[in-house]
C-alpha cells in the first residue's frame, strides 16, 4: 500500500530548529496610563457586544500601542555561464502571512541550514563570481543511468526494494513450503516473513549471493506470479507517512467547529461503547495527552536497519524517530493519534475527536519509510487477523487510520487484506495524498474498501496540496500552514500532540491529508461507539450523504466537508436535529490581505427548528466589509450555508492593521466574528531558495542559491547541475544577512517531509512550490494571563495585558485590534475596539473552565468566553438573573 512521504505535518517548514513556544507578539508600550488608555472605546465595545451583560460589567483599559529587500541573489537565465548548471528547479514560495507569529513544529537542522544559506557568499555575488566559486564547493551526488520514468507532478515514484517479492499463495503455507515452491535455477530464495498465512515475503539473490537489480526484481516477480499455487506476486515498495471541552489549547483548534463537532458531542463523545482505533503509522511516543488512551500495540517493521531500534518486529511500537534528513524526526503517528483520541476535557492540552477511544499503535514506518509488506502485515494484525510469528492482537481495532501512501496502482496484496478486514466489520480510513494530483494515482486511496479523505483549509475549500478526483469520498480539515485566515496569529494547521525537539511533550500545527484522515477515523469511531455493528458500507454512506456540499469542488472533493452531527444523527436513525433553532459559526475571526480579499464564513443550524440569520458588518471599518449575496440567510434544521465576505482594502495604511466586526444574529443565538484588514502582503524581503544536499558526513551543503523576489511574487528559477537535491528556503526578514529567531524557513514540499529531487542533464522540474513560515512548538503550558485575577496591570504578565479592576477579583485582559490573543483567549470584537477574554468550554452547561464566580458565555462557535456571573436582575436587564447558575435568562 503506497504512502507518499511524511504527509505533512505540513508545517510547511519543518526542517527547522525548535524555538521557544510561540506567543502572541507583545504590543509596544505607548506611555499612556491605564486609566485613560481606551475607556471610552471599550465602553462603546460593551454597548455593541452581543453578550447580554458585558456592557454593564466591563470597563476595560488597554495599551494599543516594511522591511527592505536585499538584492543578494542574481537570477541568471542561463546558469550564469556555467555549463555544469544545465538543469533547473522552478516554482513559487508562499510566505506565511499572519496577524502574529506562527506556531508549529521545528526541525533543528533547518536553523543551522538557514544560517548557512544566508552566509553563502557565492550566492550573494554576481553570476560570474558565483561561477568561479562553484569549483571550490563540494560536489553534489551525481546520478547514474536513469531507468525510471520522468517524475510525475510533485510526487516521486515509490522505491522498489530490490530482491524482495510479495507472494500470495492459494493455500496457507509455512515458511519452508513457501521457499520450496519458489525455487529457481540461478537464484537463492529465502523466507522474509509473513503478512498473513497466505502472504509471504520472498528474499531473493543471485545464486552467488549478489544482489538483484530493480529490473531483475521486476522480471522475477512476473516469473513467481506464474508458478503453480501462486495467486499473485508483487513488488515490495517503500512507502512513507503523509506527515467543546475544557482543554487549554482547544480555542486554537479551529478545525473542530467547522465540522459541527461540538454539536455532535451532545450526541456522542465515545462513552456509549469504547472503540479501539489503530494508528498504522510511525508508532507513537509517550505523551501526557495520550498515555491514558494508548494500549499495547506492535512494531511491524521487519527490516532491522529501517526499524532503527536494534531489531525487527517486536512488541514495542515506540516511534524512535530519525525518519527525516539529518536524523530529524516527524513524530507523525503521535500527531495523528492526538487528533483521533487525545485525553479530552482534562483541563490541558488538546481535544481528541473521540473522548474515550483506545489508541492501538501499529508501527509500520521506520527511518526509511515503510514497505508494502510491513504495512499489509500491520493492517492485518490491527484487525485481529493472523500474522504467523507474531502474537495475536488481543484488542483488535474497529477503525484503522492510515495517514500514509504513495504514487502507484492498487495492489492485489493490499486488496486481499482490506477485503478480509472489511469482512470483519473493521473500517479503514486513508489519506488522499499531498501532491495536488488525481487521487486515483495514489495508493492506498485507490484501493477498494477504504474511505479516502481529502483536506480542506480554514475556509472549507480544498487545501492547495490535497489530491483530488473521483476517488475522494469526502473532505476533512487538513489545514494550510502558509495562511492565517482567522487572524489569530497562528498558522492554520491542525493542532495536535507531538514530541518537542528538546525531547519533551509538546503540540504543533501541521497540515496535510495526514491530518484530515484522523478526523474521519475519529468520527467513524464515534459512529461505532453509538452502533458497534456499523458496517463499512453504512459508515461511508452516512458520511457521504450528510457532508456539506459547500466544500465540493469542480476537480473532485467527494461529497464535501464532513458534518459530524448529521452523520451521528443518521447512525441513531434521526433524520435531523431536534429542539429549538441553534446557531453555530465556524470561526471567530477573518483576516483580509491583498492576497485574500474574499473569505468564507460557514453558519450552521444545529437545532431542530428554522433558523433566520442576519450578518451585519460593524466597527470602525464596517463600510469596507461586504456580505455577498445579501445579509440574511434562512436555514432549516441541520442545514449549513457558506457565506462569502469581501473586504475593500484600498486606502488603508499598509503599515498597520485595521479592525471591523461581523455581527451574526439569529433566533437561535448570536456570535461575533473579529475582522482584521491589512493592506499589505507578507514579507517585503526576498526569499533565499537553495538546492542543498547531504555530504558524506551527513552535513548539509549548499549547491546553488537564488532569490525568489518579493517583487516577482516569490517565483524562482534555480540553475543546478544534474544530481539529487533538497529544496530549501529562508527569508531574511530584517535584511541583516543572518538568521534571526522566528524568521520564516521551509523545505519543499513541506517541513516535516523534505523530498529529495532528482535532476537529469538539461532537466527541468516545475511546480516546486513550497512555503516558508516561522518555526516553533506549542508546549501546552503557554502562559496566558487573560482571565486571571489581578489588582494592577503589572500582575497581568506584560505583553500589553492590563487589569480590569472593576471585575470581581480583577480580570486580566488585552486589546486584540492589531495583536492576536494568546492561546486560551478569544478576541471579542466591538464597534471601536476588540478585547481578549478568557476562552472557556461548557457554555450554558452548568460547568465550565472559568474561575469561581465567572460563567462561560456562549460565543456562537461552540465555545465561549468567561465573564462575571450575574448576582442581581439589574445585571441582566431586561432579562432576569438566575442566581443559582449566574446566567441571565
C-alpha positions in Angstrom: 0.0 0.0 0.0 1.6 3.2 -1.0 2.3 6.0 1.2 3.8 9.2 0.0 6.1 11.0 2.3 5.6 12.3 5.7 2.3 13.6 5.0 2.7 16.9 6.3 2.7 17.7 9.5 2.9 20.0 6.7 4.0 22.7 8.6 5.5 23.9 5.6 8.6 24.2 7.2 9.7 21.6 9.4 13.2 21.1 8.8 13.7 23.7 11.5 15.2 24.1 14.8 13.0 24.4 17.8 12.5 27.8 19.3 10.7 28.8 22.4 6.9 28.2 22.3 5.2 30.8 20.1 3.3 33.5 21.9 1.4 36.5 20.6 3.9 39.3 19.9 3.8 41.9 22.6 2.3 45.3 22.0 4.9 48.1 22.4 4.1 50.5 25.2 2.9 53.9 24.3 3.4 55.7 27.6 -0.4 56.1 28.1 -1.6 55.3 31.6 -4.1 52.5 32.2 -6.8 54.9 33.4 -7.1 56.8 30.2 -6.0 54.2 27.6 -9.2 53.1 26.0 -12.1 53.5 28.4 -14.4 55.3 26.0 -13.6 52.9 23.2 -14.3 49.9 25.3 -17.4 51.4 26.8 -18.6 51.5 23.1 -17.4 47.9 22.6 -19.6 46.8 25.5 -22.5 48.7 24.2 -22.2 46.9 20.9 -21.5 43.4 22.2 -23.9 40.6 21.8 -23.1 39.1 25.2 -26.2 40.3 27.2 -24.4 41.6 30.3 -20.9 42.6 29.3 -21.8 46.2 28.7 -22.8 46.6 32.3 -19.8 44.7 33.6 -16.7 45.6 31.7 -14.9 48.9 31.9 -11.6 47.9 30.2 -8.5 49.8 29.6 -5.6 48.8 27.3 -2.5 49.9 25.6 -2.5 50.0 21.9 0.3 50.7 21.2 8.3 47.3 5.8 11.3 45.5 5.6 13.5 46.4 2.7 14.7 43.7 0.4 18.3 42.9 -0.4 19.4 42.0 -3.9 21.8 39.4 -2.7 20.9 36.7 -5.3 21.2 37.1 -9.0 19.0 35.1 -11.3 21.0 34.2 -14.5 18.7 32.6 -17.0 21.4 30.5 -18.5 23.0 29.2 -15.3 25.5 32.0 -15.0 27.5 30.8 -17.9 28.5 27.6 -16.2 27.8 24.6 -18.5 27.5 22.3 -15.5 24.4 24.2 -14.3 22.2 22.8 -17.1 19.3 21.6 -15.1 16.7 23.8 -13.4 14.3 23.9 -10.5 11.3 26.3 -10.9 8.4 27.2 -8.6 6.9 29.7 -6.2 7.4 30.3 -2.5 4.5 31.3 -0.2 5.5 33.4 2.7 3.3 33.0 5.8 1.0 35.9 6.4 -0.4 36.1 9.9 -1.5 38.6 12.4 1.4 37.4 14.6 3.9 34.6 14.7 3.1 31.1 13.6 3.5 28.2 15.9 4.4 24.8 14.6 6.9 22.0 14.8 10.5 22.8 14.0 13.4 20.7 12.7 16.6 21.7 14.4 18.7 21.2 11.3 16.9 24.0 9.4 18.1 26.8 11.6 21.7 26.0 11.1 20.9 25.5 7.4 19.2 28.9 7.2 22.3 30.5 8.6 24.5 28.6 6.1 22.3 29.6 3.1 22.3 33.3 4.1 26.0 33.3 4.6 26.9 31.6 1.4 29.0 34.3 -0.2 28.8 32.8 -3.7 25.1 33.1 -3.6 25.3 36.8 -2.8 27.7 37.6 -5.6 27.1 38.3 -9.3 26.8 35.3 -11.6 30.5 35.5 -12.8 31.8 35.3 -9.2 29.4 32.5 -8.5 30.6 30.5 -11.4 34.2 30.7 -10.2 33.2 29.7 -6.7 31.5 26.6 -8.0 34.8 24.8 -8.4 35.5 25.3 -4.7 32.3 23.7 -3.4 31.9 20.1 -2.5 30.3 18.2 -5.4 26.7 17.0 -5.1 25.9 13.4 -5.5 25.7 12.6 -9.2 23.2 10.3 -10.9 24.0 7.1 -12.7 21.9 5.9 -15.6 18.2 6.7 -15.1 16.0 3.7 -15.6 12.7 5.1 -14.2 10.3 7.3 -16.0 10.1 11.1 -15.6 8.9 12.5 -12.3 5.1 13.0 -12.3 3.8 16.2 -10.8 5.3 16.9 -7.5 5.4 13.3 -6.4 8.2 10.8 -6.5 7.9 7.1 -7.6 7.8 4.7 -4.7 11.1 2.9 -4.1 11.3 -0.7 -5.2 13.1 -2.9 -2.7 15.5 -5.0 -4.9 15.3 -8.7 -4.3 12.0 -8.6 -2.4 8.7 -10.0 -3.7 5.3 -10.3 -2.0 3.8 -13.7 -2.9 0.2 -14.7 -2.3 -0.3 -18.5 -2.3 -3.6 -20.2 -2.8 -3.0 -22.3 0.3 -1.7 -21.4 3.8 1.9 -22.5 3.7 4.7 -22.5 6.3 8.0 -20.8 5.6 9.8 -23.9 4.3 7.0 -24.9 1.9 6.8 -21.3 0.6 10.5 -21.2 -0.1 10.4 -24.6 -1.8 7.6 -23.6 -4.1 9.6 -20.6 -5.3 13.0 -22.1 -6.1 14.5 -21.1 -9.4 17.8 -22.1 -11.1 20.4 -19.4 -10.7 18.7 -17.7 -7.7 18.7 -18.2 -3.9 15.3 -17.8 -2.2 14.9 -17.1 1.5 11.8 -16.5 3.6 11.4 -12.9 4.6 8.3 -13.2 6.8 4.5 -13.4 6.9 1.9 -10.7 6.4 -0.8 -13.4 6.7 -0.9 -17.2 6.4 -1.2 -16.7 2.7 1.0 -13.6 2.1 4.8 -14.2 2.2 7.9 -12.1 1.6 10.4 -13.8 -0.6 14.0 -12.5 -0.3 16.0 -13.4 -3.5 19.6 -13.0 -4.6 21.6 -14.5 -7.4 23.0 -17.9 -6.7 26.4 -16.4 -5.8 24.7 -14.2 -3.2 25.0 -10.9 -5.1 22.0 -8.6 -5.0 19.4 -8.3 -7.7 18.8 -5.1 -9.6 15.4 -3.4 -9.7 14.9 -4.6 -13.3 15.8 -8.2 -12.3 13.4 -8.0 -9.4 10.6 -6.8 -11.7 11.2 -9.8 -14.1 11.4 -12.2 -11.2 8.1 -11.0 -9.8 6.5 -11.9 -13.1 8.0 -15.3 -13.0 6.9 -16.0 -9.5 3.3 -14.9 -10.4 3.1 -17.7 -13.0 4.2 -20.5 -10.7 1.7 -23.2 -9.7 -0.1 -22.5 -6.5 0.7 -18.8 -6.6 -2.3 -16.5 -6.8 -0.2 -13.4 -7.5 3.2 -11.9 -6.9 4.0 -8.2 -6.5 6.9 -5.9 -5.9 7.6 -4.8 -2.3 7.8 -1.0 -2.4 8.7 1.6 0.2 6.0 4.0 1.4 6.1 7.0 3.7 4.0 8.8 6.2 1.8 11.5 5.0 3.4 13.7 7.5 -16.1 21.9 23.3 -14.1 20.5 26.1 -12.0 22.4 28.6 -8.6 21.5 27.2 -6.4 24.6 27.4 -5.4 24.5 23.7 -8.9 23.9 22.4 -9.5 27.6 21.5 -6.7 27.2 18.9 -8.3 24.1 17.3 -10.1 26.0 14.6 -10.6 22.7 12.7 -13.2 21.2 15.0 -16.2 23.7 15.0 -16.5 23.8 11.1 -17.3 20.1 11.1 -20.1 20.6 13.7 -18.1 18.5 16.2 -19.3 20.5 19.3 -22.9 19.8 18.4 -22.0 16.1 17.7 -20.5 15.7 21.2 -24.0 16.4 22.5 -25.0 13.1 20.8 -21.9 11.0 21.4 -18.5 11.6 23.0 -17.3 8.0 22.7 -18.6 6.8 26.0 -21.5 4.6 24.9 -19.1 2.0 23.7 -15.3 2.3 24.0 -13.9 1.9 20.5 -10.3 0.8 19.5 -8.7 2.8 16.7 -5.5 1.6 15.2 -2.9 4.2 14.1 -0.9 2.4 11.4 2.0 4.8 11.1 5.4 5.6 12.6 4.5 4.4 16.0 3.9 6.9 18.9 5.9 8.4 21.8 4.9 8.9 25.4 2.8 12.0 25.8 0.6 13.0 28.8 -2.3 13.8 26.5 -2.2 10.3 25.0 -0.8 7.8 27.6 -4.1 7.1 29.3 -5.6 6.2 25.9 -2.8 4.0 24.4 -3.0 0.2 24.6 -0.4 -2.4 23.7 0.4 -2.3 20.0 3.1 -3.8 17.8 6.2 -2.9 15.7 5.8 -4.5 12.3 8.9 -3.0 10.7 10.8 -6.2 9.7 14.0 -4.7 8.3 16.4 -4.1 11.2 18.1 -1.1 9.5 14.8 0.5 8.8 13.4 -0.2 12.2 16.2 1.8 13.9 15.6 0.2 17.3 18.1 -2.6 17.1 15.7 -5.4 16.0 12.9 -6.2 13.6 9.4 -7.0 14.5 8.7 -6.7 18.3 6.0 -5.7 20.8 7.3 -2.2 21.2 5.6 0.3 18.8 7.5 3.3 20.1 8.5 5.8 17.4 12.3 6.0 17.6 12.4 9.0 15.2 15.1 9.6 12.7 12.8 9.4 9.7 13.7 12.8 8.2 17.0 14.0 6.7 19.8 14.8 9.2 18.3 12.2 11.6 15.4 14.6 12.5 12.0 13.2 13.4 8.4 13.8 12.3 6.6 12.1 15.2 3.9 11.7 12.6 1.9 8.9 14.3 1.8 10.8 17.5 0.2 13.8 15.8 -2.4 11.6 14.1 -3.2 9.8 17.4 -3.9 13.1 19.2 -6.5 14.2 16.7 -8.3 10.9 17.0 -8.3 10.5 20.7 -6.2 12.8 22.9 -7.2 13.0 26.5 -10.2 15.3 26.4 -11.9 17.6 28.9 -9.0 17.2 31.3 -8.2 20.9 31.5 -5.0 20.8 29.5 -3.6 20.2 26.1 -5.7 19.5 23.0 -9.0 17.7 22.5 -9.5 14.5 20.5 -12.5 13.8 18.3 -13.3 10.8 20.4 -13.1 11.5 24.2 -12.8 7.8 25.2 -11.2 5.9 22.3 -8.5 3.4 22.8 -5.4 4.1 20.6 -3.7 1.0 19.2 -0.3 2.0 17.8 1.0 -0.2 14.9 4.4 0.8 13.7 4.9 0.1 10.0 7.0 3.2 9.0 10.6 3.2 10.1 13.6 5.5 9.5 13.4 4.9 5.7 9.6 4.7 5.4 7.6 1.5 5.2 7.4 -1.4 2.8 4.1 -2.6 1.3 4.7 -5.9 3.0 5.1 -4.4 6.5 2.1 -2.1 6.0 -0.1 -5.0 4.9 1.0 -7.1 7.9 0.3 -4.1 10.2 -3.3 -3.7 8.9 -3.8 -7.5 9.1 -2.6 -7.6 12.7 -4.5 -4.4 13.8 -7.8 -6.0 12.7 -7.1 -9.2 14.7 -6.2 -11.4 11.7 -3.3 -13.9 11.9 0.3 -12.9 11.1 2.4 -16.0 11.6 5.3 -15.5 14.0 3.5 -12.5 15.7 1.3 -12.9 18.8 -2.4 -12.5 18.2 -3.8 -9.0 18.8 -5.8 -9.3 22.0 -7.6 -5.9 21.3 -8.5 -5.7 17.6 -9.3 -2.4 16.2 -12.8 -1.4 14.9 -11.3 1.5 13.0 -7.9 1.8 11.3 -6.3 5.1 10.3 -3.6 5.1 7.6 -2.1 8.5 7.0 0.4 7.2 4.6 0.7 6.3 0.9 2.5 7.0 -2.3 2.1 7.1 -6.1 1.2 3.8 -7.7 -1.6 1.5 -8.8 -3.8 -0.5 -6.4 -2.2 -3.8 -5.4 -3.7 -7.2 -5.1 -1.8 -7.9 -1.9 -3.3 -4.8 -0.2 -6.8 -5.6 -1.5 -6.6 -9.1 -0.3 -6.1 -7.9 3.2 -8.5 -5.0 3.0 -11.3 -7.3 1.9 -10.7 -9.6 4.8 -10.5 -6.7 7.2 -13.8 -5.2 5.9 -15.4 -8.6 6.2 -14.6 -8.5 10.0 -16.5 -5.2 10.2 -13.4 -3.1 10.5 -13.5 0.3 8.8 -10.3 1.6 7.2 -9.7 5.4 6.7 -6.9 6.6 4.5 -5.3 9.9 3.4 -5.8 11.1 -0.2 -2.2 12.3 -0.6 -0.5 15.7 -0.7 0.7 16.0 -4.3 -2.1 18.1 -5.7 -2.8 15.4 -8.3 -5.5 13.0 -9.2 -6.1 10.7 -6.2 -6.7 7.7 -8.4 -2.9 7.6 -8.9 -2.3 7.4 -5.1 -2.3 4.2 -3.1 -4.0 3.2 -0.8 -6.6 5.8 -1.7 -7.2 3.9 -5.0 -7.9 0.6 -3.2 -11.4 -0.6 -2.6 -13.0 -0.9 0.9 -11.3 2.3 2.2 -12.7 5.7 3.0 -10.4 8.2 1.2 -10.1 11.7 2.7 -9.0 14.9 1.1 -8.1 18.1 3.0 -9.7 21.5 3.4 -8.2 24.8 4.7 -9.9 27.0 7.2 -12.4 28.5 4.7 -13.7 25.0 3.9 -12.1 24.9 0.4 -9.7 22.3 -0.9 -6.2 22.8 0.5 -3.6 23.6 -2.1 -1.7 20.3 -1.7 -4.6 17.9 -1.4 -5.1 15.3 -4.0 -8.5 15.3 -5.7 -10.7 13.5 -8.1 -13.4 10.8 -8.2 -11.7 8.6 -5.8 -12.1 11.1 -2.9 -15.0 10.1 -0.7 -15.2 13.3 1.4 -13.1 16.1 2.9 -11.9 17.0 6.4 -9.8 19.8 7.8 -6.1 19.4 6.9 -5.1 23.0 7.2 -2.8 25.3 5.3 0.1 26.5 7.4 1.1 29.2 5.0 -2.1 31.0 5.9 -3.7 32.7 8.9 -7.2 33.3 7.6 -8.8 33.8 11.1 -6.1 36.3 12.2 -5.3 34.6 15.4 -1.6 34.9 14.8 -1.1 31.1 14.4 -0.7 29.1 11.2 -3.9 27.5 10.0 -2.7 24.0 10.7 -4.2 21.2 12.7 -3.1 21.4 16.3 -2.2 18.1 17.9 0.2 16.2 20.1 3.9 15.9 19.3 7.4 15.4 20.8 9.4 18.6 21.1 12.9 18.9 19.8 14.0 19.1 23.4 12.6 15.6 23.9 9.6 16.9 25.9 5.9 16.5 25.1 4.6 19.4 23.0 1.9 20.3 20.4 2.2 21.5 16.9 0.2 23.0 14.0 0.6 20.7 11.0 -1.1 20.4 7.7 -1.8 17.6 5.2 -4.3 14.9 4.3 -2.5 13.0 7.0 -4.1 15.4 9.4 -7.5 15.2 7.6 -7.8 11.4 7.8 -7.6 11.1 11.6 -10.6 13.5 11.9 -12.6 11.0 9.9 -11.2 8.0 11.8 -12.3 9.7 15.0 -15.7 10.4 13.6 -16.1 6.8 12.5 -15.1 5.7 16.0 -17.9 8.0 17.4 -20.3 6.3 15.0 -19.1 2.9 16.1 -19.5 3.9 19.7 -23.2 4.5 19.1 -23.6 1.4 16.9 -20.8 -1.2 17.2 -22.3 -3.2 14.4 -21.9 -0.3 11.9 -20.6 -1.7 8.6 -18.1 -0.1 6.2 -20.9 0.4 3.6 -23.1 2.1 6.2 -20.4 4.4 7.6 -19.3 5.5 4.1 -23.0 6.1 3.1 -23.8 8.1 6.2 -20.7 10.3 5.9 -21.2 10.9 2.2 -24.9 11.6 2.3 -24.6 14.1 5.2 -21.4 16.0 4.1 -21.6 19.8 3.5 -21.8 20.4 -0.2 -20.3 23.9 0.2 -16.9 22.2 0.2 -17.3 20.4 -3.1 -15.0 21.4 -5.9 -15.0 21.0 -9.7 -11.8 19.0 -9.7 -13.3 16.5 -7.3 -13.7 16.9 -3.5 -16.1 14.0 -3.0 -19.3 14.7 -1.1 -17.8 17.8 0.6 -16.8 18.6 4.2 -17.8 16.1 6.9 -20.7 17.1 9.1 -20.2 15.1 12.2 -23.5 16.0 13.9 -25.5 14.9 10.8 -23.6 11.7 10.4 -24.2 10.7 14.0 -27.9 11.5 13.7 -28.1 9.1 10.8 -26.5 6.4 13.0 -29.1 7.0 15.6 -31.9 6.8 13.0 -32.8 10.5 13.3 -33.5 12.5 10.2 -32.5 15.9 11.7 -31.7 17.6 14.9 -34.4 18.2 17.5 -35.2 21.2 19.8 -35.2 24.9 19.0 -33.1 26.5 16.3 -29.4 26.9 17.3 -26.7 28.9 15.6 -23.1 27.7 15.0 -20.4 29.8 13.4 -17.3 28.1 12.2 -14.8 30.8 13.0 -14.3 33.7 15.4 -12.1 35.7 13.1 -11.3 36.7 9.5 -8.0 38.2 8.3 -8.1 40.1 4.9 -4.9 41.0 2.9 -4.4 41.9 -0.8 -3.8 38.2 -1.4 -7.1 37.2 0.3 -9.9 39.9 -0.1 -12.7 37.4 -0.1 -13.3 34.7 2.5 -16.0 32.3 3.6 -17.9 32.1 6.9 -19.8 28.9 7.5 -23.0 29.1 9.5 -25.0 26.1 10.6 -28.3 25.4 12.3 -27.6 22.6 14.7 -31.1 22.8 16.1 -34.4 21.4 15.1 -36.4 24.5 14.0 -35.9 27.1 11.3 -33.0 29.5 11.8 -33.1 33.0 10.5 -29.7 34.6 10.4 -28.5 38.2 9.8 -24.9 39.1 9.2 -24.1 42.8 9.8 -20.6 44.4 9.4 -19.8 46.7 12.3 -16.9 48.6 13.8 -14.8 51.5 12.6 -14.2 50.0 9.2 -17.6 48.4 8.7 -18.0 50.2 5.3 -15.1 48.1 3.9 -16.8 44.8 4.7 -19.5 43.3 2.4 -21.6 40.2 2.9 -22.0 38.8 -0.6 -25.5 37.7 -1.7 -27.3 39.8 0.9 -27.1 40.0 4.7 -29.7 37.3 5.6 -29.7 33.5 5.4 -32.5 31.1 6.3 -31.5 27.6 7.3 -33.6 24.5 8.0 -32.8 22.0 10.8 -29.3 20.6 10.3 -28.5 22.8 7.3 -25.2 24.6 6.7 -24.5 27.6 4.5 -21.2 29.1 3.3 -21.3 32.9 3.3 -18.8 34.9 1.2 -17.5 38.0 2.8 -15.3 40.5 0.9 -13.2 43.4 2.0 -12.1 46.6 0.3 -8.5 47.4 1.4 -7.9 50.5 -0.8 -6.6 53.5 1.1 -5.7 51.6 4.3 -2.3 52.3 5.8 -0.1 49.4 4.7 1.9 49.6 7.9 -1.0 48.9 10.2 -4.0 46.6 10.8 -7.5 47.9 10.8 -10.4 46.3 12.5 -14.1 45.7 11.9 -16.6 43.1 13.2 -19.1 40.8 11.6 -22.2 40.6 13.9 -24.1 37.3 13.4 -27.5 37.4 15.0 -30.4 34.9 14.8 -33.4 33.5 16.6 -31.1 30.7 17.8 -28.3 32.7 19.3 -25.6 35.1 18.2 -21.9 35.4 17.7 -19.3 37.9 16.6 -16.5 37.4 14.1 -13.5 39.7 14.6 -12.3 41.2 11.2 -8.8 42.3 10.6 -7.7 44.2 7.5 -4.2 44.7 6.3 -3.4 46.5 3.0 -0.1 44.7 2.5 1.0 41.2 1.7 3.5 39.3 3.8 7.2 39.7 3.5 8.9 42.6 1.8 12.2 40.7 1.9 13.2 38.2 -0.8 13.3 34.5 0.0 16.7 32.8 -0.5 16.0 29.5 -2.3 18.8 26.9 -2.2 19.4 23.5 -3.7 21.1 21.5 -0.9 22.4 18.0 -0.4 23.9 15.9 2.4 27.7 15.3 2.1 29.4 12.1 3.1 29.5 13.2 6.7 25.7 13.8 6.7 26.1 17.6 6.8 24.0 19.9 4.7 25.9 21.6 1.9 24.6 24.4 -0.4 25.0 23.7 -4.1 23.3 26.7 -5.6 21.1 29.5 -4.3 19.0 32.3 -5.8 16.4 34.9 -4.7 12.7 34.4 -5.0 12.0 38.1 -5.3 9.0 39.6 -3.5 8.7 42.0 -6.5 8.1 39.0 -8.7 5.6 37.2 -6.4 8.4 35.0 -4.9 8.8 32.9 -8.1 12.2 31.3 -8.7 14.2 29.5 -11.4 17.3 28.0 -9.9 20.0 26.6 -12.2 21.7 23.4 -10.8 24.0 20.7 -12.0 22.4 17.2 -12.6 22.2 15.4 -9.3 20.0 14.9 -6.3 18.9 17.8 -4.1 16.6 19.0 -1.4 15.0 22.4 -1.9 15.1 24.9 1.0 14.1 28.5 1.5 14.7 31.1 4.2 13.5 34.7 4.4 15.9 37.2 6.0 13.0 39.4 7.0 15.2 42.2 8.5 17.9 42.0 5.8 20.7 41.7 8.3 22.4 38.8 6.4 21.9 36.3 9.2 19.1 34.1 10.5 17.2 35.5 13.5 14.7 33.7 15.7 11.3 33.5 14.1 12.3 34.3 10.5 10.4 32.0 8.0 12.0 28.8 6.8 10.8 25.9 4.8 11.6 22.7 2.8 9.9 21.5 -0.4 7.2 20.2 -0.3 6.8 20.8 3.5 9.0 21.0 6.6 8.3 17.6 8.1 8.8 15.7 4.9 11.5 17.1 2.7 11.7 15.3 -0.6 14.9 14.6 -2.4 14.6 15.7 -6.0 16.4 14.1 -9.0 17.6 16.2 -11.9 18.9 14.8 -15.1 21.1 16.7 -17.6 19.1 19.6 -19.1 16.1 18.5 -17.0 13.6 21.0 -15.5 11.3 20.3 -12.6 8.5 22.8 -12.5 5.8 23.3 -9.9 8.3 23.1 -7.0 6.0 25.3 -4.8 6.5 25.4 -1.1 6.0 27.7 1.9 8.2 29.3 4.5 7.0 30.2 7.9 8.2 30.9 11.4 9.1 27.7 13.3 8.1 26.8 16.8 6.3 24.4 19.0 3.4 24.8 21.4 4.2 23.3 24.8 0.7 23.3 26.2 1.6 25.5 29.1 1.8 28.8 27.3 1.4 31.4 30.0 -1.8 33.3 29.1 -2.7 35.6 31.9 -6.0 36.5 30.2 -8.9 36.0 32.7 -6.7 35.6 35.8 -7.3 37.6 38.9 -5.3 40.8 39.4 -5.1 44.1 41.4 -2.9 46.1 38.9 -1.6 45.9 35.4 1.8 44.5 36.5 0.0 41.4 37.7 -1.1 40.5 34.1 2.3 39.3 32.7 3.0 42.2 30.4 2.7 41.8 26.6 0.1 44.6 26.6 -2.2 43.0 29.1 -3.9 45.1 31.8 -6.1 44.6 34.8 -9.8 45.3 34.8 -10.2 46.1 38.4 -14.0 46.6 38.2 -14.4 42.8 37.7 -14.8 40.7 40.8 -11.2 39.9 41.9 -9.8 41.7 38.9 -9.6 40.4 35.4 -6.5 40.4 33.1 -7.5 41.4 29.5 -5.8 42.8 26.4 -6.7 44.6 23.2 -6.6 42.5 20.0 -7.2 45.0 17.3 -3.7 44.6 15.9 -2.2 41.9 18.1 -3.6 38.3 18.2 -4.9 36.9 21.5 -2.7 34.2 23.1 -3.9 30.6 23.1 -6.5 30.3 25.7 -8.1 33.6 24.9 -10.7 34.7 22.4 -10.9 38.1 20.6 -14.3 39.7 21.1 -14.9 42.5 18.6 -16.9 45.7 19.0 -17.5 48.9 17.1 -14.4 50.7 18.2 -12.2 48.1 19.9 -11.6 44.3 20.3 -10.7 42.7 23.5 -9.1 39.3 24.5 -11.2 37.5 27.0 -10.5 34.1 28.6 -11.8 31.3 26.4 -13.9 28.5 28.0 -15.9 25.4 27.5 -19.3 24.3 28.6 -21.3 27.4 27.8 -24.8 27.2 29.4 -24.0 23.6 30.6 -23.7 24.4 34.3 -20.0 23.6 34.2 -17.1 25.4 32.6 -13.4 26.1 32.8 -13.9 29.6 34.1 -12.7 30.5 37.6 -15.0 30.7 40.5 -17.6 33.5 40.2 -17.4 33.6 36.4 -19.6 31.8 33.8 -19.0 30.7 30.3 -21.0 32.9 27.9 -21.7 31.2 24.5 -19.7 32.9 21.7 -21.8 31.2 18.9 -19.0 28.9 17.7 -19.3 26.0 20.2 -17.1 27.7 22.8 -17.4 30.8 24.9 -15.7 33.5 27.0 -15.5 33.9 30.7 -17.4 36.8 32.2 -18.6 37.5 35.7 -21.8 35.6 36.7 -24.8 37.8 37.4 -25.9 38.4 41.0 -29.0 40.6 40.6 -31.6 41.2 37.9 -30.0 44.6 37.4 -27.0 42.9 35.8 -29.3 41.3 33.2 -32.0 43.9 32.3 -34.3 43.4 30.5 -33.6 39.7 31.3 -33.6 38.2 34.8 -30.7 36.7 36.7 -30.7 33.1 37.7 -28.6 33.4 40.8 -28.1 29.6 41.0 -26.3 29.4 37.7 -25.1 33.0 37.3 -26.7 33.3 33.9 -29.1 35.9 32.5 -32.3 34.2 31.4 
